[in-house]
Amino acid sequence: MTPGQTGSKCIKVTSTSTVPGIVKLYVARLGAQGLENNITISTQMGTGGSFASCSGFVANTSLPAMTLSSAASTISSYATGVLPWTTTGVSGESMTYEVTWVFDTTGLSQTAIDALQGKSVSADVIWELQSN
């Protein structure tokens, strides 16, 4: 990954529940190893697309862009989860999410950018359904 680089992937989440409920997305764990303040993500929810492919994806709701560190500190549990999706209780219902990331080095000096070499970040993203 190089400064300014961007990319996006889709994931289709399928409920196997047979009771109605609300699915919310949140970050359960952040592996902060140097890039958490430089990777900006934006997330959209919609239809179409599939795992890893956004072909045919149509968004109906979106979140504003935020750094991974901000997402991990503000969207860290079901209670603070985002992009709620109400299921009807029919097993097999699905929703597609598109996540777009940017390696943002805006405002950093070349020395600060060079210091990011070899750094990484990871996050566990959870889609949790709770019944009504």
LODO-199873 format. One record per residue: x, y, z of N, C-alpha, C in turn; residue in three letters. Coordinates in steps of 0.02 Angstrom, whole numbers, plus 50000, padded with zeros to 5 digits. Example, Ala and Ser with C-alpha at 12.3 -4.5 7.8 and 13.67 -1.06 7.14 Angstrom:
residues 2
506604971650390506154977550390506604983550390ALA
506424988850354506844994750357506455000250394SER
//
This chain:
residues 132
500434994250000500005000050000500455006250000MET
500265011149961500645017249957500205023149976THR
500495028650000500095034450019499625036649963PRO
498995037849982498485039949934498115034249901GLY
498375028149910498045022449878497355021249909GLN
496895018849868496215017549891495975010949861THR
495465008149891495175001949866494505000749900GLY
494134996049873493494994349905493344986949894SER
492964984149940492744977249936492034976949964LYS
491674972049940490994970849966490974964250004CYS
490514963850050490374957750086489624957150092ILE
489374951250078488654949950084488554946150149LYS
488154949050193488014946150259487324942850255VAL
487284936550275486664932850271486454930550341THR
485834931850358485554929850422485274922750416SER
485424918650466485124911950469484604911650525THR
484444917350553483954917750608483244916550582SER
482844913550625482134912550608481684916950651THR
481984921850684481604926850722481794933750697VAL
481324938550697481494945350676482014948450722PRO
482394952950696482894956350737483214962050700GLY
483714964950733484084970550703484814968650703ILE
485124969150644485834967950635486184974750636VAL
486724975050675487144981150676487864979150666LYS
488244983650637488954982750623489364986550676LEU
489904983350701490354986950746491054983850743TYR
491544987550769492244985350771492364982450840VAL
492534976050843492624972750908493344973150933ALA
493824973450887494524973650908494924977250854ARG
495364981550877495804985150831496524983050847LEU
496864980350799497574978750806497974984850785GLY
498054989450830498374995850815499134994950814ALA
499414995250754500124994250747500434999550702GLN
500155005650706500465011350672500085014750617GLY
499595011350586499235014450531498515016250548LEU
498295015050609497595015950628497345023150618GLU
497785028050620497585034950610497655037250537ASN
497925032850495498045034650425497615030750376ASN
497255025750399496795022050356496095024650370ILE
495805027750320495125030450325494655025650289THR
494095024050322493605019550292492935023050286ILE
492565021150235491865023150229491475016850213SER
490885016350239490485010150232489795011950207THR
489575007950160488895008650132488535001950138GLN
487885002350146487464996450151486974996650092MET
486834990950062486374990850006486234983949980GLY
486094983549917485914977249885486384975849827THR
486374969649804486814967649749487514966249774GLY
487964964749730488644963049750488664956349786GLY
489264954349804489364948049839490024948349877SER
490244942749904490884942749940491434944849893PHE
491784950249910492364952949874492184956449809ALA
491584955549782491414958849719490844963849731SER
490944969949707490434975049714490034975849649CYS
490114971249603489744971549540488994971349554SER
488634976449532487914976749543487714979749610GLY
488194981849650488024984649716487674991449708PHE
487134992349746486764998649748486685000549821VAL
486975006149841486955008349911486285011649926ALA
486035010549988485445014150011485565017950076ASN
486125016550109486315020050171487075020250175THR
487355025650202488075025850208488295029450272SER
488905028050291489225031350348489735036350321LEU
489855041750356490395046250335491075042850346PRO
491565045050308492235042250314492515043950384ALA
492905039050410493235040050475493855035650478MET
494325037550520494925033350528494735026950564THR
495155021850556495025015550592495045016650667LEU
495495020950691495515022150763494875025450788SER
494605030050749493975033150768493395028150767SER
493375023850716492855018750712492895014050772ALA
493505011950789493585007250845493385010350912ALA
493475016950919493305020050983492575022150989SER
492235023150932491545025550935491025020350915THR
491235015250878490765009950855491045003350880ILE
491025002350946491384996750976490954991351008SER
490294991851001489854986851030489184987050994SER
488754982151008488094982250978487724988650995TYR
487794990951057487444997051079487635003151038ALA
488255003451015488485009150975488545007350901THR
488295001350883488334998950815487985003450765GLY
488155002650702487895006950649487595002850593VAL
487295006450546486965003650488486474998050507LEU
485984999750549485514994550570485104991850511PRO
485024985350512484644981750461484134977450497TRP
483494978750484482954975050517482794968850475THR
482864963050507482704956750474481984954750491THR
481684950650449480994948450460480954941750494THR
481514938250500481514931650531481484925950481GLY
481594927550418481614922450366482354920650354VAL
482544914550370483234912450361483444913450289SER
484034916350278484294917550211484254924750189GLY
483944929050230483944936250213484654938750210GLU
484804943450166485494945950162485514953450148SER
486084956250163486224963350151486964963750130MET
487114968150084487804968950061488084975450088THR
488714975150107489074980950133489694982150090TYR
489804988350071490404990150034490844994350080GLU
491454992250088491944995950129492474998650082VAL
492575005250085493085008550046493615011350093THR
494235010150078494785012550120495245017150080TRP
495565021650116496065026250087496655026550135VAL
497255025950109497865027050148498005034550145PHE
497775038050196497785045350197498395048050235ASP
498825051550200499415054550232499395062150227THR
498795064850217498715072150212499005075550273THR
499405080650261499695084650315500325081750345GLY
500535075850324501145072850352501755074950311LEU
502305075850345502935077250311503195070750279SER
503665071450234503945065350202504275060950255GLN
504585064050305504905060150359504375056150397THR
503805059150411503265055650447502975050050403ALA
502915051350339502665046150293503165040350290ILE
503815041950286504325036750284504305032450348ASP
504145035550404504115031950468503545026950470ALA
503065027550424502505022750422502675016250387LEU
503245016050353503445009950319503505004250368GLN
503214998550350503244992650392502704992350445GLY
502304997550451501764997650501501154993950473LYS
500694992150516500084988650494499504990350541SER
498934987750524498344988450566497864982850547VAL
497474980550595496964975550582496354977150624SER
495784974650602495164975950640494694970050632ALA
494354968250685493824963150683493164966850677ASP
492814965850622492174969050611491624963850623VAL
491134965650663490604961050683489934963550656ILE
489544958850630488844960150614488454955850662TRP
488104959050709487734955350761486994956550755GLU
486604951150761485884951550760485624950550831LEU
485204955050853484844954150916484104954350901GLN
483734949750932483014949350918482634954750956SER
482064956450929481654961750960481334959451024ASN
//
